[in-house]
């Protein structure tokens, strides 16, 4: 089993080296690593080139957004399992080996495996846990996901090559929710999702990151527009009654995760 991991990079000089090393230092697996930089001008490209002898493919060219950059990277992939990592996020040591074991030991074919993760700050200090929710290829879980009531932790999610190309890769018309749009496409294609109780990655949020800064507010309109596009595919309305129904029933179907999240709230600082 071979992993193809793609990192998309754009002006993250402070974090790109840690991100690269978190992939290259994975042990016990066959690994192909591809880095796509859309035009960094802050020194990120110099750091990437330092690792040119260990990175299988480096792509330096402009793109039409993250989804387009990822598609370019995966067009060179030759692995069996795909994963993707933003240039300020990290994989935890041993993550890919654990993922490989889950794929190999499963009695049923798996299309997508997701684990949990930690939100980390600019110093890579874990702040709190984030959790992937159960996903099944049925109408209830699909609608719950498109309502924003469940998530998959993106850097802790790994997709079989066959499933990725079954849905024709990322939809590059999505500019901010490309990962969620891919998940919806995979669900509509009746792919088999498995969520495991492992922590595979660090998802970085800091004051100037897209997630942590005011740029999130600027992108809010795009998020809402793209979420409406996804909902249109599954014919779900977002009303208070409908949302509460999917929220409540969803938690009843995940009692263990609910308990873990309650414990997490006791042991970790309150989220900002």
C-alpha positions in Angstrom: 0.0 0.0 0.0 1.4 3.4 -1.0 0.4 6.8 0.2 0.3 9.9 -1.9 0.3 13.1 0.2 -0.2 16.5 -1.4 0.7 19.8 0.4 -0.7 23.0 -1.0 1.4 26.0 -0.2 1.0 29.8 -0.4 3.0 32.3 1.7 3.3 30.2 4.9 7.0 30.5 5.4 6.8 30.3 9.2 5.2 26.9 9.1 5.9 25.2 5.8 9.1 23.5 7.0 7.4 21.9 10.0 4.6 20.7 7.7 7.0 19.2 5.2 8.9 17.4 7.9 5.8 16.0 9.5 5.1 14.2 6.2 8.6 13.1 5.4 9.2 11.8 8.9 6.4 9.3 8.7 7.8 5.8 9.2 6.7 2.2 8.2 4.9 3.2 5.0 5.6 3.7 1.3 5.2 7.4 0.7 5.0 9.6 -2.3 5.1 13.4 -1.5 3.9 16.1 -3.8 4.1 19.9 -3.0 2.2 22.5 -4.9 3.0 26.2 -4.5 0.7 28.7 -6.2 3.2 31.6 -6.2 4.6 32.2 -2.7 6.8 35.3 -2.4 7.7 35.1 1.3 10.6 32.5 1.0 8.4 29.4 1.2 9.7 28.2 -2.2 13.3 28.4 -1.0 12.3 26.1 1.9 10.5 23.7 -0.4 13.6 23.5 -2.6 15.8 22.5 0.4 13.8 19.2 0.4 13.8 18.7 -3.4 15.7 15.5 -3.1 13.1 14.0 -0.8 9.9 15.4 -2.4 8.7 13.3 -5.3 7.2 16.2 -7.3 7.3 20.0 -6.8 4.9 22.1 -8.8 5.5 25.9 -8.9 2.7 27.5 -10.8 -0.4 29.6 -10.4 -3.7 28.0 -10.0 -7.4 28.8 -9.7 -7.6 28.1 -6.0 -6.8 25.4 -3.5 -9.0 22.8 -5.2 -7.3 23.4 -8.5 -3.9 23.1 -6.9 -4.8 19.8 -5.2 -6.1 18.4 -8.5 -2.8 19.3 -10.1 -0.9 17.6 -7.3 -3.0 14.4 -7.4 -2.7 14.2 -11.2 0.9 13.1 -10.6 0.0 10.7 -7.7 0.6 7.0 -8.1 -0.4 5.8 -4.6 -3.3 3.8 -3.4 -4.3 6.2 -0.6 -4.6 10.0 -0.9 -4.2 12.6 1.8 -3.7 16.3 1.7 -2.3 18.9 4.0 -2.3 22.6 4.1 1.2 24.1 4.5 0.6 25.3 8.1 -0.9 22.0 9.4 1.0 18.9 10.5 0.7 15.1 10.6 1.5 13.5 13.9 4.3 10.9 14.0 3.1 7.4 13.1 -0.2 8.6 11.6 0.2 7.1 8.2 1.2 3.7 9.6 -1.9 3.6 11.7 -4.1 4.5 8.7 -2.5 1.8 6.7 -3.3 -0.8 9.4 -6.9 0.2 9.4 -7.2 -0.1 5.6 -5.4 -3.4 5.6 -7.2 -5.0 8.5 -10.7 -4.0 7.5 -12.9 -6.9 6.5 -14.9 -4.7 4.2 -13.5 -2.3 1.5 -13.0 1.2 2.8 -13.1 4.3 0.7 -12.5 7.0 3.3 -10.9 6.9 6.7 -11.0 9.9 9.1 -9.5 10.3 12.5 -9.6 13.2 15.0 -7.1 15.9 15.6 -5.9 18.7 17.7 -6.2 22.4 17.1 -2.7 23.8 17.5 -1.5 27.4 17.9 1.3 29.3 16.1 3.8 27.6 18.4 2.4 24.1 17.6 1.0 23.8 21.1 -2.1 21.7 21.2 -5.1 23.8 22.4 -8.0 21.4 22.2 -9.3 18.4 20.3 -11.4 18.4 17.2 -13.5 15.4 16.2 -14.6 13.7 13.0 -18.3 12.6 13.1 -19.7 9.4 11.9 -20.7 9.5 8.2 -22.7 6.9 6.4 -23.8 6.9 2.8 -27.4 7.4 3.6 -29.8 10.4 3.4 -29.7 11.2 7.2 -26.0 11.6 7.5 -25.7 13.4 4.1 -28.2 16.0 5.2 -26.7 16.4 8.6 -23.3 17.0 7.0 -24.6 19.6 4.5 -26.3 21.4 7.4 -22.9 21.9 9.0 -23.9 19.7 12.0 -21.0 17.2 11.4 -17.5 17.4 10.2 -14.5 15.4 9.0 -11.1 16.7 10.2 -9.6 17.5 6.9 -5.9 16.7 7.5 -6.9 13.5 9.4 -8.9 12.2 6.4 -7.5 9.7 3.8 -9.2 8.6 0.6 -8.7 5.6 -1.6 -7.5 6.4 -5.1 -10.5 4.6 -6.7 -13.0 6.7 -4.6 -11.2 10.0 -5.5 -11.5 9.4 -9.2 -14.9 8.0 -8.9 -16.1 11.5 -8.1 -13.7 13.1 -10.6 -11.5 14.7 -7.9 -12.1 18.2 -6.4 -14.7 20.6 -7.8 -12.5 23.6 -8.5 -15.5 25.9 -8.7 -15.6 25.7 -4.9 -13.1 28.3 -3.5 -13.5 28.0 0.3 -15.4 24.7 0.9 -13.6 22.4 -1.6 -13.0 19.7 1.0 -16.6 19.6 2.2 -17.8 19.6 -1.5 -15.6 16.6 -2.1 -17.1 14.8 1.0 -20.6 15.4 -0.3 -19.6 14.1 -3.7 -18.2 11.0 -2.1 -21.3 10.4 0.0 -23.5 10.8 -3.1 -21.3 8.2 -4.8 -22.1 5.8 -2.0 -18.6 5.6 -0.7 -17.9 3.8 2.5 -16.7 6.1 5.3 -15.0 4.9 8.5 -14.2 7.1 11.5 -11.5 5.8 13.9 -10.7 6.9 17.4 -7.2 8.1 16.6 -5.6 11.6 16.5 -3.7 12.0 13.2 -3.1 15.7 12.8 -2.6 19.2 14.1 -4.9 21.8 12.5 -3.3 25.2 13.0 -5.4 28.2 14.0 -3.7 31.5 14.9 -4.7 35.2 14.7 -3.6 35.7 11.1 -4.7 32.3 9.7 -7.8 32.2 7.5 -9.7 30.3 10.1 -8.6 32.4 13.0 -8.7 35.9 11.6 -11.1 38.5 10.4 -10.7 37.2 6.9 -13.1 34.5 8.0 -15.7 37.2 8.3 -14.9 38.4 4.8 -15.3 34.9 3.4 -18.5 34.3 5.2 -20.6 35.1 2.2 -18.7 32.6 0.1 -19.1 30.0 2.8 -22.9 30.5 2.9 -23.2 30.5 -0.9 -21.2 27.3 -1.3 -23.0 25.6 1.5 -26.3 26.4 -0.2 -24.9 24.9 -3.4 -24.1 21.6 -1.5 -27.6 21.6 0.1 -29.3 22.0 -3.2 -27.8 18.6 -4.2 -29.5 16.9 -1.3 -32.7 18.9 -1.0 -32.5 19.9 2.6 -33.9 23.1 4.2 -32.1 24.8 7.0 -34.8 25.7 9.5 -34.5 25.7 13.3 -36.7 22.7 13.7 -34.9 20.7 11.0 -31.5 21.6 12.3 -32.4 20.6 15.9 -33.8 17.3 14.7 -30.5 16.4 12.9 -28.4 17.7 15.7 -30.3 15.7 18.4 -30.6 12.4 16.5 -27.0 12.7 15.4 -25.7 12.8 18.9 -27.9 9.9 19.9 -26.2 7.9 17.2 -22.7 8.9 18.6 -23.0 8.5 22.4 -19.3 7.6 22.8 -18.1 10.7 20.9 -20.5 12.9 22.9 -19.0 11.6 26.1 -15.4 12.1 24.8 -16.3 15.7 23.8 -17.7 16.4 27.2 -14.5 15.2 28.9 -12.5 17.2 26.4 -14.3 20.3 27.6 -13.3 19.6 31.2 -9.6 19.0 30.5 -8.8 21.7 27.9 -9.0 25.4 28.0 -12.2 27.0 26.8 -12.2 27.5 23.0 -11.5 31.1 21.9 
